[in-house]
Amino acid sequence: MKILVVGSGGREHAIVWKIAQSKKAEKIYCAPGNAGISELAECVDIKAMDFKALADFAEEKKIDLTVVGPDDPLVAGIVDVFEARGLRVFGPRKNAAILEGSKVFSKGLMKKYGIPTAAYEVFDDPEAAIKYLENADYPIVLKADGLALGKGVLICKDRKEAVDGVKELMTDKAFGSAGDKIVVEEFLTGKEASVLSFVDGKTIKLMASAMDYKRAKDNDEGLNTGGMGNVSPNPFYTKEVDEFCKKHIYQATVDAMAAEGREFKGVIFFGFILTEKGPKVLEFNARFGDPETQVVLPRMENDIVDVFEACIDGKLDEIELKFKEDAAVCVILASGGYPEKYEKGKEIKGTENFKGKEGCYCFHAGTKFADGKLVTNGGRVMGITALGKTTEEAREKAYKATELITFSNKYMRHDIAAANR
């Protein structure tokens, strides 16, 4: 099969890496890809949002399967464009990707179908939101309705912060039209958990659990980011939590989307908070998480192309997902200053050290080649993943492996998967 992967981050590198192990994969393309992906696939200079050019390319090269990585093209309807041309594509259609594309929609869906989530109110007028905040309990959470690169969520400790947050999202448009509407949500306390799943419209199969580290600095301090590291399995995702979520959340979400005429095929990412009153859904994503993918796929034993095809064909019930017992830890190497201002173009050295290194992987995110050199090209530069028999072993291996990579202003958290979190 000829397979095209759309995207350019660490998630897409992990997906390409996993596809490359498939018996079915004869030729892999990636648009636009990155420096690391180029070692496994032919990178094509087409942006992820240029649907016409991507579909033209898929037709010209007779692509058998396209896999869409990022949220933006899914929410904007890339799957609909491909399907209209008779092209085979993995991912939800536009009317299903709204599960991630609109927090107002997803909160309303959960409320309607009794899926556990935080109490909330929706506002499209900043003055009304500010008035509501006069009598609210604090801390409180503000969420931009639309996509905001994983950063449109503000946790506000008092009324002043909340009012400033409303202005940032709705008046100053820090995330553009994503802030036309906002969700004001009760602040929940507890450990966070992530679970990725494959869905074929009716059947859902769970991948391994994971735990993301969103804040930029150690001890969960600093600004929200796209993710600074991850561990799988999640140490707090117990058998009891799993049973509750299977009973009240997973299948219920798939059935709710079907009942709304929004059949979901692809990946649903469930983001939970494990409260004293049980798990509650914080967010849905309509695609593989980043960096969750970099810890989940190295543990996955299945041929991923088989799973993609089963989802498209509505035959996921015939697949048994299998995962290694090993734990996986991913540490993100970022550019100093991320997620705010940072410099690009810093030369990266040491990637060759990963060749033949068992159970250690270097997934490129913001990288490219310039004048024959590998250089930084984003805030999150690489994800260093390691497998181990225990979380402690995987953590030790991952941090040791981070020493193999050098670039100016390299930054990372030092508490990913720490036992005392």
NUKOLVO-795730 format. One line per field, with one value per residue: x, y, z of N, C-alpha, C in turn; chain; residue number from 1; residue in three letters. Coordinates in steps of 0.2 Angstrom, whole numbers, m for minus. Example, Ala and Ser with C-alpha at 12.3 -4.5 7.8 and 13.67 -1.06 7.14 Angstrom:
NUKOLVO-795730
n_xx	[66|64]
n_yy	[m28|m11]
n_zz	[39|35]
ca_xx	[62|68]
ca_yy	[m22|m5]
ca_zz	[39|36]
c_xx	[66|64]
c_yy	[m16|0]
c_zz	[39|39]
chaine	[A|A]
num	[1|2]
residu	[ala|ser]
This chain:
NUKOLVO-795730
n_xx	[4|2|4|m1|3|m3|3|16|22|28|19|15|27|29|17|21|32|27|18|28|32|23|17|10|14|21|26|28|22|23|15|17|28|44|61|65|55|58|67|60|50|44|45|33|31|18|6|m4|m16|m20|m31|m35|m23|m17|m27|m26|m13|m14|m22|m15|m3|m9|m13|m17|m21|m24|m19|m24|m16|m16|m27|m33|m35|m44|m55|m59|m63|m56|m57|m70|m68|m58|m65|m76|m69|m68|m57|m48|m48|m42|m49|m61|m76|m80|m92|m91|m79|m81|m83|m70|m68|m77|m79|m91|m100|m96|m98|m111|m116|m112|m119|m132|m132|m129|m115|m102|m96|m88|m97|m105|m105|m110|m105|m107|m105|m94|m97|m108|m102|m92|m101|m107|m96|m95|m101|m96|m88|m71|m55|m58|m62|m58|m63|m58|m70|m66|m53|m36|m23|m21|m19|m29|m35|m39|m34|m41|m37|m44|m56|m51|m41|m49|m58|m49|m45|m56|m57|m45|m47|m60|m61|m49|m45|m35|m34|m40|m54|m58|m61|m74|m85|m85|m82|m87|m81|m83|m69|m61|m53|m40|m31|m25|m30|m27|m34|m33|m42|m48|m61|m75|m87|m97|m91|m79|m62|m50|m35|m19|m18|m13|m3|m2|9|6|10|23|34|43|35|22|21|21|16|3|6|8|11|23|28|26|18|15|9|m4|m2|m12|m24|m34|m41|m54|m57|m56|m67|m78|m77|m79|m92|m99|m94|m85|m92|m104|m101|m98|m110|m118|m114|m117|m131|m134|m132|m119|m109|m94|m78|m62|m50|m53|m49|m49|m49|m47|m52|m48|m59|m64|m77|m77|m72|m72|m75|m64|m60|m62|m52|m51|m42|m26|m17|m4|10|5|4|17|21|11|10|23|21|11|6|0|m2|m3|m9|m19|m28|m32|m39|m49|m56|m61|m69|m79|m76|m70|m73|m68|m55|m42|m35|m18|m6|11|18|27|32|31|40|40|50|49|60|62|63|71|61|49|32|31|41|53|69|73|81|93|107|106|113|117|107|111|115|105|103|100|99|91|74|73|68|68|58|55|49|48|58|70|79|93|104|110|111|104|92|83|65|54|44|42|54|59|54|59|58|57|56|53|54|48|39|49|61|59|58|71|79|74|77|91|94|90|102|109|106|110|107|107|100|92|78|69|57|60|53|45|35|39|40|34|24]
n_yy	[m6|11|25|40|52|65|80|86|85|78|68|64|59|48|41|38|31|19|15|11|m1|m9|m23|m21|m8|m1|11|26|42|59|74|90|85|82|84|72|63|62|52|40|42|49|66|78|94|101|110|106|111|113|107|104|103|92|82|81|77|64|58|58|51|39|35|24|24|38|46|56|68|80|92|103|102|91|96|106|99|90|76|74|81|72|60|63|63|50|44|35|37|40|45|57|63|81|84|76|78|90|87|89|101|111|116|120|113|99|100|102|90|80|84|82|68|63|61|61|76|92|105|119|135|144|157|170|183|195|204|198|187|192|198|186|181|188|182|169|154|151|143|145|139|145|142|143|141|136|128|130|127|119|128|136|137|143|144|151|160|169|182|194|188|180|189|196|186|183|195|193|181|184|198|203|193|183|170|171|168|157|161|167|162|156|144|143|135|124|122|107|96|84|69|69|60|52|44|35|30|19|20|15|20|13|3|4|3|2|10|11|18|35|48|66|80|95|108|121|121|112|104|106|120|136|141|134|121|113|101|93|81|63|48|31|16|26|29|31|27|16|m1|0|14|12|2|11|21|13|9|22|31|29|20|27|39|37|31|42|52|45|45|58|59|60|51|44|40|35|42|44|54|54|65|65|70|64|64|65|61|52|49|62|70|80|85|81|75|74|65|57|60|72|73|60|50|46|38|29|22|15|5|m3|m18|m22|m22|m7|m2|m12|m9|4|2|m6|2|11|3|m1|m13|m15|m22|m34|m34|m37|m27|m26|m23|m20|m26|m17|m1|16|31|48|62|79|88|105|122|135|146|143|141|154|166|160|155|150|138|133|122|105|91|74|64|53|44|37|26|9|8|0|0|14|30|43|55|67|84|99|101|103|102|113|120|108|105|98|107|117|120|124|126|115|103|89|73|62|46|31|14|3|m10|m6|9|17|12|15|29|32|28|36|49|48|46|59|66|63|71|87|105|122|132|121|114|106|98|91|82|72|59|56|48|55|63]
n_zz	[0|m3|7|14|26|35|42|54|66|82|85|72|68|76|72|58|60|66|56|47|51|47|38|27|22|8|3|10|12|18|22|29|34|44|48|55|51|38|36|36|28|12|11|8|1|6|14|29|29|16|7|m6|m13|m7|m9|m23|m24|m18|m27|m39|m35|m33|m19|m7|6|17|32|44|55|63|73|67|52|52|59|50|40|31|29|23|11|5|5|m4|m16|m17|m11|1|18|35|49|58|50|46|53|64|70|77|90|96|90|95|111|117|110|114|128|129|123|132|143|139|137|149|152|163|168|172|180|171|162|147|137|125|125|132|142|149|153|162|172|177|184|195|206|206|211|216|213|195|179|162|146|129|115|103|93|100|99|110|120|125|137|153|170|183|198|205|205|198|190|182|176|168|160|153|145|138|130|124|121|117|109|109|104|92|82|90|103|102|108|125|137|154|168|182|193|195|206|207|200|183|168|153|139|124|110|98|85|76|72|78|87|100|104|116|118|127|143|148|155|155|155|156|160|158|167|180|194|190|186|179|162|152|140|124|129|139|142|145|152|151|157|164|181|190|184|188|190|194|190|176|174|178|168|157|159|160|151|139|128|129|124|110|106|108|99|87|89|87|74|69|66|72|66|69|79|96|109|126|139|156|173|189|200|218|217|207|190|178|163|155|143|125|112|94|88|88|103|107|117|119|109|107|118|118|106|104|113|108|100|88|70|64|52|49|59|57|44|48|56|47|39|47|55|67|78|75|78|90|101|106|119|125|141|146|153|147|144|140|137|133|123|123|115|123|132|126|131|125|118|108|100|83|72|78|79|79|88|89|86|79|89|93|85|83|97|109|113|115|109|97|93|81|82|81|69|56|40|36|26|25|38|53|61|74|74|80|95|103|101|101|105|118|120|130|134|147|160|171|177|183|178|164|165|170|159|149|153|153|140|135|136|125|115|109|109|107|120|125|133|146|156|173|180|174|175|188|204|215|211]
ca_xx	[0|5|1|0|2|m4|5|23|25|31|14|15|33|27|13|24|37|23|16|34|33|17|18|6|16|26|28|25|23|21|15|23|33|49|68|65|50|61|71|56|45|46|41|30|30|11|3|m9|m23|m21|m34|m35|m17|m17|m31|m23|m7|m16|m25|m9|1|m13|m12|m22|m24|m22|m20|m23|m13|m18|m34|m35|m38|m50|m61|m60|m67|m52|m60|m75|m65|m55|m71|m80|m66|m67|m51|m48|m44|m43|m51|m68|m78|m81|m98|m89|m73|m84|m82|m65|m68|m81|m80|m98|m104|m95|m101|m118|m117|m111|m125|m138|m132|m127|m108|m99|m91|m88|m103|m102|m110|m108|m106|m105|m105|m89|m100|m112|m97|m89|m106|m107|m90|m96|m104|m93|m83|m64|m53|m63|m59|m61|m60|m61|m74|m63|m46|m32|m16|m20|m18|m35|m38|m36|m36|m40|m37|m48|m61|m47|m38|m55|m60|m43|m45|m62|m54|m40|m50|m66|m61|m42|m45|m29|m34|m44|m62|m59|m64|m80|m89|m81|m85|m84|m82|m80|m63|m60|m46|m38|m26|m27|m28|m28|m35|m34|m47|m50|m68|m77|m94|m101|m87|m74|m57|m46|m27|m16|m19|m7|m3|1|12|4|13|30|39|43|30|16|21|22|11|0|9|5|13|30|30|20|20|10|2|m6|m2|m19|m29|m35|m46|m60|m58|m57|m73|m82|m77|m82|m99|m102|m91|m83|m97|m109|m99|m98|m117|m121|m112|m121|m138|m134|m131|m112|m105|m87|m73|m55|m47|m56|m44|m53|m45|m51|m49|m51|m61|m67|m84|m77|m69|m76|m72|m61|m60|m61|m49|m54|m36|m21|m14|3|14|2|5|24|21|6|12|29|18|6|9|m4|m1|m8|m13|m25|m33|m35|m43|m55|m60|m64|m73|m84|m75|m66|m75|m64|m48|m40|m29|m13|0|16|17|32|30|34|40|42|52|50|65|59|67|71|56|43|28|31|46|59|72|73|88|99|109|104|118|117|102|114|116|99|103|102|98|85|69|74|66|69|53|56|43|50|65|71|86|95|111|113|112|98|91|77|61|48|44|44|59|59|51|63|54|60|52|56|49|44|40|55|66|58|60|78|82|72|81|98|94|90|108|112|104|112|106|107|94|88|75|65|55|64|49|41|34|42|35|30|19]
ca_yy	[0|18|28|47|54|73|83|88|85|72|63|61|55|42|37|36|25|13|12|9|m8|m13|m28|m18|m2|m2|17|31|49|63|81|92|81|85|81|65|59|61|46|35|43|54|72|82|101|103|111|101|114|114|101|102|100|85|77|80|72|57|55|57|45|33|33|19|26|44|46|64|68|86|93|108|99|87|100|110|95|86|69|75|82|66|55|66|61|43|43|31|41|38|51|59|69|87|84|72|81|95|84|93|108|115|114|121|107|93|100|101|83|77|86|79|61|61|59|65|82|98|110|125|140|146|164|173|191|196|208|194|182|196|198|179|180|192|177|162|151|151|145|144|138|148|138|145|136|133|126|135|124|116|133|140|135|147|142|158|159|174|186|198|184|178|195|197|180|184|200|190|177|186|205|204|188|180|164|172|166|152|164|170|159|153|140|145|129|123|119|101|94|77|67|69|54|52|37|35|25|18|20|13|22|10|0|7|m1|7|10|11|24|39|54|71|85|101|115|122|120|107|104|109|127|139|141|128|120|107|94|93|74|59|42|26|17|31|26|33|24|9|m5|3|19|9|0|16|24|9|9|28|37|27|18|32|45|34|31|49|55|41|47|65|59|62|45|45|35|38|41|49|55|56|68|65|72|58|67|61|59|48|52|67|71|87|87|76|76|70|63|55|66|73|68|53|45|44|33|23|18|11|m1|m6|m23|m23|m19|m1|m1|m16|m6|10|m1|m9|8|14|m2|m3|m20|m14|m28|m40|m33|m37|m23|m29|m19|m23|m24|m12|6|20|38|53|69|83|93|111|128|139|152|140|142|161|168|156|156|144|138|131|116|99|86|68|60|46|40|33|21|3|9|m4|3|21|33|50|57|74|88|105|101|103|103|119|120|102|103|97|113|117|123|125|126|108|101|82|69|56|40|25|8|m1|m15|m2|16|20|10|19|36|33|27|42|55|47|47|66|68|61|76|94|111|129|133|115|115|101|97|86|78|68|52|56|44|59|68]
ca_zz	[0|m3|13|16|33|35|48|54|73|85|84|65|67|79|67|52|63|67|50|43|53|44|32|21|19|3|2|14|11|24|20|26|38|47|47|57|47|31|36|35|22|7|13|2|3|5|21|31|28|9|6|m13|m16|m4|m12|m29|m23|m17|m33|m43|m33|m31|m12|m4|13|20|39|46|62|67|74|62|46|54|61|45|35|26|27|18|4|2|3|m10|m22|m17|m8|7|23|42|53|58|46|49|58|70|73|81|96|98|87|99|118|118|108|118|134|128|122|139|148|136|137|155|153|169|167|176|179|167|158|140|135|119|127|137|148|153|157|168|177|180|188|202|211|205|216|213|206|190|172|156|140|122|112|97|93|102|100|117|125|126|144|158|177|186|205|208|200|194|185|178|171|163|156|148|140|134|126|120|118|114|104|110|100|86|83|95|109|101|114|130|142|161|171|189|194|198|208|206|195|177|165|146|136|117|108|91|85|69|71|83|91|103|107|120|118|134|147|149|159|151|159|152|162|155|172|185|199|186|187|172|157|148|134|120|132|140|143|146|154|150|158|170|188|193|180|191|187|196|186|170|174|178|162|152|160|159|147|132|123|129|119|103|105|108|93|82|90|85|66|69|66|73|64|69|86|101|115|132|144|162|180|193|206|223|215|201|184|174|156|154|136|120|106|89|85|92|107|107|116|121|104|108|123|117|100|106|117|104|96|82|64|65|46|50|64|53|39|52|58|41|36|52|57|73|83|73|80|97|102|111|121|129|148|147|153|142|147|135|139|127|123|120|115|129|131|125|125|123|113|107|94|79|68|82|76|84|87|93|84|77|95|94|80|87|104|110|118|115|102|96|89|80|82|77|66|48|38|33|23|26|45|57|66|78|69|84|102|105|96|100|111|119|123|132|137|153|163|176|175|185|173|158|166|170|152|145|155|151|133|133|136|119|111|111|105|111|124|126|139|148|163|176|184|171|178|195|208|220|208]
c_xx	[4|1|3|m1|2|m2|13|26|27|25|14|22|32|22|16|29|33|20|22|35|28|19|15|9|22|30|25|27|21|21|13|29|38|56|68|61|53|65|67|51|47|41|39|28|23|8|m3|m16|m24|m24|m34|m29|m15|m21|m28|m17|m9|m19|m19|m4|m2|m12|m18|m25|m20|m24|m19|m21|m16|m25|m37|m39|m44|m56|m63|m63|m62|m54|m65|m73|m62|m61|m75|m76|m64|m60|m52|m44|m47|m44|m58|m69|m79|m86|m96|m83|m75|m83|m76|m65|m72|m82|m88|m102|m103|m98|m108|m120|m117|m117|m131|m138|m129|m120|m105|m94|m92|m94|m100|m108|m106|m109|m103|m104|m100|m92|m104|m107|m94|m94|m107|m102|m90|m97|m101|m89|m76|m60|m58|m59|m62|m58|m63|m64|m70|m56|m41|m25|m15|m19|m23|m39|m35|m38|m35|m42|m42|m52|m57|m44|m44|m57|m55|m43|m51|m60|m49|m43|m56|m65|m54|m41|m38|m28|m39|m51|m63|m62|m70|m85|m84|m86|m82|m86|m79|m73|m63|m53|m46|m33|m29|m26|m30|m29|m37|m38|m47|m58|m70|m84|m98|m97|m81|m69|m52|m39|m25|m17|m12|m8|1|4|11|9|21|35|38|37|23|15|22|16|9|4|5|6|20|33|24|23|14|13|2|m6|m8|m25|m30|m40|m53|m62|m59|m64|m79|m83|m80|m89|m102|m100|m89|m88|m102|m107|m100|m106|m121|m120|m116|m128|m139|m133|m124|m108|m98|m83|m66|m53|m51|m51|m49|m48|m49|m48|m52|m52|m63|m73|m83|m74|m74|m72|m70|m62|m60|m57|m51|m48|m31|m18|m6|6|11|4|12|25|17|8|18|26|14|9|6|m1|m6|m12|m19|m30|m36|m40|m50|m59|m64|m70|m79|m83|m70|m67|m71|m57|m47|m34|m24|m7|5|15|22|29|34|34|43|44|53|56|62|65|66|66|50|38|27|36|51|63|72|80|94|101|108|110|116|111|105|115|110|98|105|101|91|80|70|72|67|64|54|49|45|57|64|78|87|102|114|114|105|97|84|72|54|49|46|48|59|56|56|59|58|55|56|51|45|44|46|61|65|60|68|81|80|76|89|99|93|97|112|111|106|110|106|101|89|85|70|63|59|60|44|41|38|37|31|25|12]
c_yy	[6|22|35|49|62|75|83|87|78|66|60|57|48|37|34|30|19|11|9|1|m12|m17|m25|m12|m3|5|22|38|53|71|85|88|85|81|73|60|57|55|40|35|48|60|76|89|104|104|107|104|115|107|99|99|93|80|76|76|65|54|53|51|39|30|29|21|33|44|53|64|74|87|98|106|95|91|104|105|91|80|69|77|76|61|57|64|53|40|40|35|39|45|53|64|75|87|80|75|87|93|88|100|113|113|115|115|101|94|99|93|79|78|82|71|58|58|63|70|87|102|116|129|142|153|166|181|192|199|203|189|186|196|192|178|183|187|170|160|150|146|142|143|141|144|142|140|132|131|132|132|121|121|137|139|139|145|149|157|164|178|190|194|182|183|196|192|181|189|197|185|180|193|205|198|185|174|165|171|161|155|168|168|156|149|142|139|128|120|113|99|86|75|67|62|55|45|38|29|25|17|19|16|19|6|4|2|4|5|10|18|28|45|60|76|91|107|115|120|114|109|107|116|130|139|135|128|115|100|94|86|70|52|37|19|23|27|26|30|17|5|m2|9|17|6|5|19|20|9|16|33|34|26|23|37|43|34|38|52|51|44|54|65|61|56|46|39|38|37|46|48|58|59|68|68|67|62|62|58|54|52|56|69|79|89|80|79|71|67|60|61|67|77|61|48|42|39|27|19|13|4|m5|m12|m25|m20|m13|0|m6|m13|0|7|m3|m3|11|9|m4|m10|m20|m20|m34|m40|m33|m33|m26|m24|m22|m21|m18|m5|10|27|42|59|73|88|99|117|132|145|149|139|149|162|163|157|149|144|135|123|110|94|80|63|53|42|35|26|14|3|6|0|11|24|40|53|65|77|94|105|101|103|110|119|114|100|103|103|113|122|124|125|120|105|93|79|63|51|34|20|5|m6|m12|5|19|18|14|26|37|33|33|48|54|48|54|69|67|67|83|99|117|130|127|116|109|101|91|81|74|61|51|53|49|64|67]
c_zz	[0|2|14|23|33|42|48|61|75|85|77|64|70|75|61|54|64|61|46|45|50|38|25|18|14|2|6|12|17|21|26|29|41|46|49|53|40|31|35|30|18|9|7|5|2|12|22|30|20|6|m2|m16|m13|m7|m20|m29|m22|m23|m38|m42|m31|m24|m10|2|15|28|41|53|66|68|68|56|47|55|55|39|29|24|22|11|1|0|m3|m16|m22|m15|m1|13|30|46|53|53|50|55|64|74|77|88|100|96|91|106|120|116|112|125|134|127|128|143|145|137|144|156|158|166|172|175|175|164|152|139|128|119|133|143|152|157|163|174|181|185|195|207|210|211|212|217|202|184|167|150|133|119|107|98|95|103|107|122|127|132|149|165|181|194|209|203|196|188|180|173|166|158|151|143|136|128|121|117|114|108|103|105|94|88|88|101|108|106|119|134|149|165|178|189|198|200|208|201|188|173|157|143|129|115|100|90|77|68|76|89|94|106|110|119|126|137|147|153|156|156|155|153|159|160|177|190|196|187|180|168|154|142|130|124|133|142|144|149|153|153|164|176|192|190|183|188|188|192|179|169|174|171|156|153|158|154|140|127|123|124|112|101|104|102|87|83|87|77|65|70|67|71|65|76|91|107|121|137|151|168|184|200|212|222|209|195|180|168|156|147|131|115|100|85|90|96|105|113|118|116|105|113|122|111|101|110|113|100|90|76|64|58|46|54|60|48|43|54|52|38|41|55|63|78|81|76|88|98|108|113|126|136|150|148|148|145|141|138|133|128|119|119|120|128|129|131|122|117|114|101|90|76|72|80|81|82|91|91|82|83|96|90|84|94|106|115|119|109|103|91|88|80|78|75|59|47|35|32|26|34|48|62|69|73|73|91|105|100|95|106|112|123|125|135|142|156|168|174|177|180|166|159|166|163|148|146|153|144|131|133|130|114|113|106|109|114|125|133|140|155|166|180|181|174|185|200|213|217|211]
chaine	[A|A|A|A|A|A|A|A|A|A|A|A|A|A|A|A|A|A|A|A|A|A|A|A|A|A|A|A|A|A|A|A|A|A|A|A|A|A|A|A|A|A|A|A|A|A|A|A|A|A|A|A|A|A|A|A|A|A|A|A|A|A|A|A|A|A|A|A|A|A|A|A|A|A|A|A|A|A|A|A|A|A|A|A|A|A|A|A|A|A|A|A|A|A|A|A|A|A|A|A|A|A|A|A|A|A|A|A|A|A|A|A|A|A|A|A|A|A|A|A|A|A|A|A|A|A|A|A|A|A|A|A|A|A|A|A|A|A|A|A|A|A|A|A|A|A|A|A|A|A|A|A|A|A|A|A|A|A|A|A|A|A|A|A|A|A|A|A|A|A|A|A|A|A|A|A|A|A|A|A|A|A|A|A|A|A|A|A|A|A|A|A|A|A|A|A|A|A|A|A|A|A|A|A|A|A|A|A|A|A|A|A|A|A|A|A|A|A|A|A|A|A|A|A|A|A|A|A|A|A|A|A|A|A|A|A|A|A|A|A|A|A|A|A|A|A|A|A|A|A|A|A|A|A|A|A|A|A|A|A|A|A|A|A|A|A|A|A|A|A|A|A|A|A|A|A|A|A|A|A|A|A|A|A|A|A|A|A|A|A|A|A|A|A|A|A|A|A|A|A|A|A|A|A|A|A|A|A|A|A|A|A|A|A|A|A|A|A|A|A|A|A|A|A|A|A|A|A|A|A|A|A|A|A|A|A|A|A|A|A|A|A|A|A|A|A|A|A|A|A|A|A|A|A|A|A|A|A|A|A|A|A|A|A|A|A|A|A|A|A|A|A|A|A|A|A|A|A|A|A|A|A|A|A|A|A|A|A|A|A|A|A|A|A|A|A|A|A|A|A|A|A|A|A|A|A|A|A|A|A|A|A|A|A|A|A|A|A|A|A|A]
num	[1|2|3|4|5|6|7|8|9|10|11|12|13|14|15|16|17|18|19|20|21|22|23|24|25|26|27|28|29|30|31|32|33|34|35|36|37|38|39|40|41|42|43|44|45|46|47|48|49|50|51|52|53|54|55|56|57|58|59|60|61|62|63|64|65|66|67|68|69|70|71|72|73|74|75|76|77|78|79|80|81|82|83|84|85|86|87|88|89|90|91|92|93|94|95|96|97|98|99|100|101|102|103|104|105|106|107|108|109|110|111|112|113|114|115|116|117|118|119|120|121|122|123|124|125|126|127|128|129|130|131|132|133|134|135|136|137|138|139|140|141|142|143|144|145|146|147|148|149|150|151|152|153|154|155|156|157|158|159|160|161|162|163|164|165|166|167|168|169|170|171|172|173|174|175|176|177|178|179|180|181|182|183|184|185|186|187|188|189|190|191|192|193|194|195|196|197|198|199|200|201|202|203|204|205|206|207|208|209|210|211|212|213|214|215|216|217|218|219|220|221|222|223|224|225|226|227|228|229|230|231|232|233|234|235|236|237|238|239|240|241|242|243|244|245|246|247|248|249|250|251|252|253|254|255|256|257|258|259|260|261|262|263|264|265|266|267|268|269|270|271|272|273|274|275|276|277|278|279|280|281|282|283|284|285|286|287|288|289|290|291|292|293|294|295|296|297|298|299|300|301|302|303|304|305|306|307|308|309|310|311|312|313|314|315|316|317|318|319|320|321|322|323|324|325|326|327|328|329|330|331|332|333|334|335|336|337|338|339|340|341|342|343|344|345|346|347|348|349|350|351|352|353|354|355|356|357|358|359|360|361|362|363|364|365|366|367|368|369|370|371|372|373|374|375|376|377|378|379|380|381|382|383|384|385|386|387|388|389|390|391|392|393|394|395|396|397|398|399|400|401|402|403|404|405|406|407|408|409|410|411|412|413|414|415|416|417|418|419|420|421]
residu	[met|lys|ile|leu|val|val|gly|ser|gly|gly|arg|glu|his|ala|ile|val|trp|lys|ile|ala|gln|ser|lys|lys|ala|glu|lys|ile|tyr|cys|ala|pro|gly|asn|ala|gly|ile|ser|glu|leu|ala|glu|cys|val|asp|ile|lys|ala|met|asp|phe|lys|ala|leu|ala|asp|phe|ala|glu|glu|lys|lys|ile|asp|leu|thr|val|val|gly|pro|asp|asp|pro|leu|val|ala|gly|ile|val|asp|val|phe|glu|ala|arg|gly|leu|arg|val|phe|gly|pro|arg|lys|asn|ala|ala|ile|leu|glu|gly|ser|lys|val|phe|ser|lys|gly|leu|met|lys|lys|tyr|gly|ile|pro|thr|ala|ala|tyr|glu|val|phe|asp|asp|pro|glu|ala|ala|ile|lys|tyr|leu|glu|asn|ala|asp|tyr|pro|ile|val|leu|lys|ala|asp|gly|leu|ala|leu|gly|lys|gly|val|leu|ile|cys|lys|asp|arg|lys|glu|ala|val|asp|gly|val|lys|glu|leu|met|thr|asp|lys|ala|phe|gly|ser|ala|gly|asp|lys|ile|val|val|glu|glu|phe|leu|thr|gly|lys|glu|ala|ser|val|leu|ser|phe|val|asp|gly|lys|thr|ile|lys|leu|met|ala|ser|ala|met|asp|tyr|lys|arg|ala|lys|asp|asn|asp|glu|gly|leu|asn|thr|gly|gly|met|gly|asn|val|ser|pro|asn|pro|phe|tyr|thr|lys|glu|val|asp|glu|phe|cys|lys|lys|his|ile|tyr|gln|ala|thr|val|asp|ala|met|ala|ala|glu|gly|arg|glu|phe|lys|gly|val|ile|phe|phe|gly|phe|ile|leu|thr|glu|lys|gly|pro|lys|val|leu|glu|phe|asn|ala|arg|phe|gly|asp|pro|glu|thr|gln|val|val|leu|pro|arg|met|glu|asn|asp|ile|val|asp|val|phe|glu|ala|cys|ile|asp|gly|lys|leu|asp|glu|ile|glu|leu|lys|phe|lys|glu|asp|ala|ala|val|cys|val|ile|leu|ala|ser|gly|gly|tyr|pro|glu|lys|tyr|glu|lys|gly|lys|glu|ile|lys|gly|thr|glu|asn|phe|lys|gly|lys|glu|gly|cys|tyr|cys|phe|his|ala|gly|thr|lys|phe|ala|asp|gly|lys|leu|val|thr|asn|gly|gly|arg|val|met|gly|ile|thr|ala|leu|gly|lys|thr|thr|glu|glu|ala|arg|glu|lys|ala|tyr|lys|ala|thr|glu|leu|ile|thr|phe|ser|asn|lys|tyr|met|arg|his|asp|ile|ala|ala|ala|asn|arg]
